[in-house]
Amino acid sequence: MSDGRRAARRSPGEPWGGVRPFSIKTKLGALVVISVLITTGLMMVAMRTETELRFITVFSMIATLLITQFVAHSLTSPLDEMNAVARSISHGDYSRRVSENRRDELGDLAQTINVMADELEAQDRQRKELVANVSHELRTPIAGLRGVLENIVDGVTEADPETMRTALKQTERLGRLVETLLDLSRLDNGVVPLKKRRFEVWPYLSGVLKEANMVASARAGIASGSGSHTRTDVHLHLDVSPPELTAHADPERIHQVVANLIDNAVKHSPPHGRVTVKARRGAQPESLELEVLDEGPGIPRSEWHRVFERFNRGVVSRPHGPGSDGGTGLGLAIARWAVDLHGGRIGVAESERGCRILVTLPGLPSVPS
């Protein structure tokens, strides 16, 4: 279910328009009142027309039973439907939904069941996508490595440096993918502690950018296909203000954030483009605001909420420039995870050109006066 549909729905237990005019309590109370009124009215008719009391009693019972049957049916029929839907969900069928045409507690329950079904369906779809994507990502380097080794064993090719570099390339890609999946496993299990400390932002980010350039240059001779860029035509620019800016965070995790954002920005930059990393002081002591801007095609606003989903490779069918590939779609998910560990925020921001990712880190907690 889309975010728009969720926003349009009221939360479970919230009355329609702030007031629930047709609650079950109201209906049961109305049933008692109507039964009493019918009995009283028939008694008055009997007194005026001298009708025998036994006929009045029979008529009262019949009228009360009919009304009770009507009310009971209106209460039990939606419960039967909910039971059928819940049974289907328990068997793995998440496509069925309960009709939400009531304005009472059962309507709230129907909405809750539908929201639960939507969430379960989304999780089941993500689980299947995870298995499919991981299988695909693992199959490619394993198949390449197997092909190289089989050629060597069969004597088709010699174990020369060029052939071994090809095997090493596939092994490195497989190792990086396994390391990424381990990061995601730690993400889900919440077993990664933060080691926060105070550090100077300019020399720290300068080292991250230099490392990114060195890695790209080292891989430029070998098309890695690893999800890490091999482009050397994109210029990385650092803008820190003030130069003596400091921050309080876990440097290792922030390195993951910046490196993955740079990697993503470089992949989608035009030939000889420019990627800018900006750092500014945040609102709290030792807090930090980071921006990574590129000159690529940008991200449509309709896709902003999906940017940090796992295995999401965006809507751009082919990254720009030589040495780019689709990647695994895990880098930005790991970046969001590292920012969330700090209690910060990460998201796509407005930009006149290209894509602009904004990261806010909280720094030191404020001490109450």
Disulfide bonds with the S-S distance in Angstrom:
none
